[in-house]
Amino acid sequence: MDIPSLSLCMIVNNEARHLSRCLTSVAGLVSEIIIADTGSTDGSMDIARSFGARVIDVPWEHDFAKARNITLRQAACPWILVLDADEAADGWRREDMLQLLDNSAVQGYFLPFIHYVGSRAGEEYVTDNVCRLFRNDPGIVFHGTIHEEAASSIWALPGGRIAYADLSILHYGYVNEELLLKNKASRNLDLIHSALQLDPQSYSLRYALGTEYYQQGEYASAADLLLPLLREAVTGHGYTADIYLKAAYALQSAGRIQDAKAVYSDGLAKFPDFTDLLESYARLLLEEGALAASYRLLLEALRCGNTAHKYPSSSGSGTSRTSLLAGQVCERLHLYEEAKANYMQAICFSPDLTAAWAELAPLCLLSGDEQTLITATLAAGGILSPGTLRLLVPAALNAQAAGWLQALAGAAQLPAAVQRVLQVLPELFRQQADLPAVAACLERLLPEHEAEQPFIHGYLWALACRAGDAAGAEQWLGSLSCCRPGLPAVARLLPAEFTAQPAAVPPPAAAELAYAAQLLLQTGAWSSLLSLYRSAGLGLQWARLPQPVLRSLLQAPAAAQEQWCSIYEEHHYGTPAGAAEWLLYAAIAGSCGRLPRLEPAAEQALRGSGSKAVLTGLAYHKLQLAAGAAAESLPAGSIPRLLLVRSALGEG
């Protein structure tokens, strides 16, 4: 087995939490390990020696470059790899390493770094490319007290050339927990300020200080430091693209919008395929309401794709995150099919991107396109996480989307007992459902599903309401009261036979009303649901329920829709409804062949909302009045009314 002739050089101080992971990641890839210990007391050096490392004691002089250069001079191999303990090689292959080290035309390689950020590693990240693999040459050294780099010394060599190698390094040091444990922000600022006292005009140190302020959210200070750097002609460094991105965003965040626009424009003239810069500028334009211009920039970013091999980047730029934002912009432009395509593209890039599913699911359900969700779910296969399934399964239930629910029920991440519950519930979507059989199946599942008993008890309560089983409703309501103490107040709003609770029960909270309404709707208990609506009055805001609920209302029996509209009209007689609520009423009225009522004062209030979705809905209403017909008479290509409800909610 050929081990690459490569020295691993590290400086370490109290890194027992990480060191083993780092050294394991390069096992069999390096010929020697040299570790400069700058004062560890936590057993780190015992771990290092267990991997065969040669440990040298190096006093810490608050200078990262100086400590690193000591380790370089100890290396015996013709090539050197530099890592920190909180970094790890990401699945490197020996044959790839041997090929790279055999290339006589280069003196070093930029390696892609994936810096995990946020609450835990493995989710959000930012990237950049750093020269950490280079020849063992006395002329190649690190520069910089902090954020030290070796690339400039390679470029200073005659014919010095640095290539790019697709060997990812995972960095865990920017996760929130690590930042707090090591107090990195304070440490870095102290080191930078000390170094600037010795060299106040240092370009790299001013960039480092601006970056620290940027990362700490002190955008005004960051902008004041970074903006002058763009006006200084400096060759031989790779900071420029990153300075444009950070300076523009810092200016934007500090409220200096025109300055930010100028930096974005100048930066894109120099780096037209810098996807993070394109997307960041698109977000600024989106905030200003320049939707079409924002969308053009996002399309260009998607055309460029992932350019992390050229520029500093962040997770999803040019791929999933950009596609998600493009979909959201399309919805604001009422380009719903394009929005759907962008959300689908985001999911193709990242099949378990919960945020994209959260947009795609209601968009498809409200436009009557269940098949797209079935196709996407089956394509994702076993990738969907429990967190994403917790979003999608209730959406399918609320929409009574039996086909999609069947696709979701096959997800391996769902517990077997939950899968069996989901196999039973679609029977309730039928008007002629066998209610006793469904109840019996659910009751049989209770013993094996103790952790989810409120889930099953809730369905049994709603099922009893649908069946007119007052005793059963009272039984299951009692079993729910311990975990849903507000539910008895909701039950008081149902016909008297379904509850024996005293009249002193306080009015129900909005959350309990929403919970009960969803259970009754999912089980097809239309009579009880309409009774709840009549009694709750304006307390039950349908447009504020999860959006898939709206699809079920549009699929309700015509008689139930007629009654729903009558109750709506009773509640809102002389009291204008909100924009989204009126659009929902118009959609349901049209579905059951009824012309929606609209008093002049209510129409004036709706127009005053300024909602584009409402103005579109009012235009459709005028067409209906002119034709004396219901929704079916609207022109071909009209926007589905439920999508107008969604847009009105988004505008709000």
Secondary structure, 3 states (H helix, E strand, C coil): CCCCCEEEEEEECCCCCCHHHHHHHCCCCCCEEEEEECCCCCCHHHHHHHCCCEEEECCCCCCHHHHHHHHHCCCCCCEEEECCCCEEECCCCHHHHHHHHCCCCCCEEEEEEEEECECCCCCCEEEEEEEEEEECCCCCCCECCCCCECHHHHHCCCCCCEEECCCCEEECCCEHHHHHHHCHHHHHHHHHHHHHHHCCCCHHHHHHHHHHHHHCCCHHHHHHHHHHHHCCCCCCCCCHHHHHHHHHHHHHHCCCHHHHHHHHHHHHHHCCCCHHHHHHHHHHHHHCCCHHHHHHHHHHHHHHCCCCCCCCEECCCCCHHHHHHHHHHHHHCCCHHHHHHHHHHHHHHCCCCHHHHHHHHHHHHHCCCHHHHHHHHHHHHHHCCHHHHHHHHHHHHHCCCHHHHHHHHCCCCCCHHHHHHHHHHHHHHCCCCCHHHHHHHHHHHCHHHHHHHHHHHHHHHHHHHHHCCHHHHHHHHHHHCCCCCCHHHHHCCCCHHHCCCCCCCCCCCHHHHHHHHHHHHHCCCHHHHHHHHHHHHHHCCHHHCCCHHHHHHHCCCHHHHHHHHHHHHHHCCCCCCCHHHHHHHHHHHHHCCCCCCCCHHHHHHHHHCCCHHHHHHHHHHHHHHHHCCCHHHCCCCCCCHHHHHHHHHHHC
